[in-house]
């Protein structure tokens, strides 16, 4: 499938939000959950201005996108291994010893990677992910971090990422919401 990869601009906020919501709905989450997640699934023009956004565009229509975020708005809760919480400061020390940073020490996160459901399985996600890796290398980082939706963990593993922990979110209807935290060496 042929498509262009173009830089997202603040004017794309609405269409990127539509892509995000459609892709998230594809995983058949309860509508009640989707409504609760709507604020964090909404892509604002400010978000686009503050982060690096790239879109897959086919026939002048964005069909997928990703975003790179230099740092999270807040420090994530501790990562968990084998049920044991490991403080974030300890994790950073381990990471620095294993993978010396080549940039200014800030973390680079793949904050979003979404593909419209009708375009899934056509290699767009893979090509966008490879583009994100190249953009990350150009920014001088040695590791790209990902907090993945559990449904996307297999995709990221196929792309070479490895699970390094878990982020425990608030429960949804009494069910724990645990997201894999992943990394890929660049």
Residue, then its C-alpha position, 0 to 999 in steps of 0.5 A: x500500500x502506498x502512502x506518504x508520511x507527513x508531519x502533523x500540524x495543529x490543524x490535524x487535531x480533530x482527525x487525529x482524535x478520530x483515528x485514536x478513538x476508532x482504533x481504540x474502539x477496534x479492540x472492543x472496549x466497553x463504551x463506558x470505558x471509552x467515555x471515561x478515556x475520551x479526555x486522554x484519547x483527545x489530541x489537542x492542537x496544543x499537544x501537536x504543537x508540543x510534540x513530534x507528530x507524523x501521519x500516514x496519509x493516503x489519497x490526502x487523508x490521514x489514516x494513521x499517526x504516531x507521536x513522540x513525547x520527550x517526557x511524561x507530564x508526571x512521573x509514572x508510578x513504580x514499575x512492577x516485576x514479579x509483583x514487587x514494586x521497583x521505585x522509578x529512581x532505582x529503575x533509572x539508575x539501572x537503565x543508565x548503567x545498562x544503556x548510557x543515554x546519548x541525549x540530554x537525559x530526558x526520556x523519549x516516549x512513543x506516546x501514540x501509534x494508531x491506525x484506522x481499523x480499515x487500514x490495519x494489517x497492511x504494514x502502515x503501523x510497521x512503517x510508522x514504527x520504523x519511522x519513529x525509530x529513525x526520528x528517535x535516533x536523529x534526536x540522539x536517544x538510545x532507548x525509546x520507551x512505550x506504555x502500550x495498550x495490552x492489545x498492542x504488546x504483541x505488535x511492539x514485541x514483533x518490532x523488537x521492543x521488550x517488556x521492562x515493567x508494568x504501569x498500574x492504572x485505576x481499575x475499570x469496573x473492578x478490573x485492574x488496568x495494567x499496561x505493559x511498559x516496553x523499551x526498544x534499543x536504538 
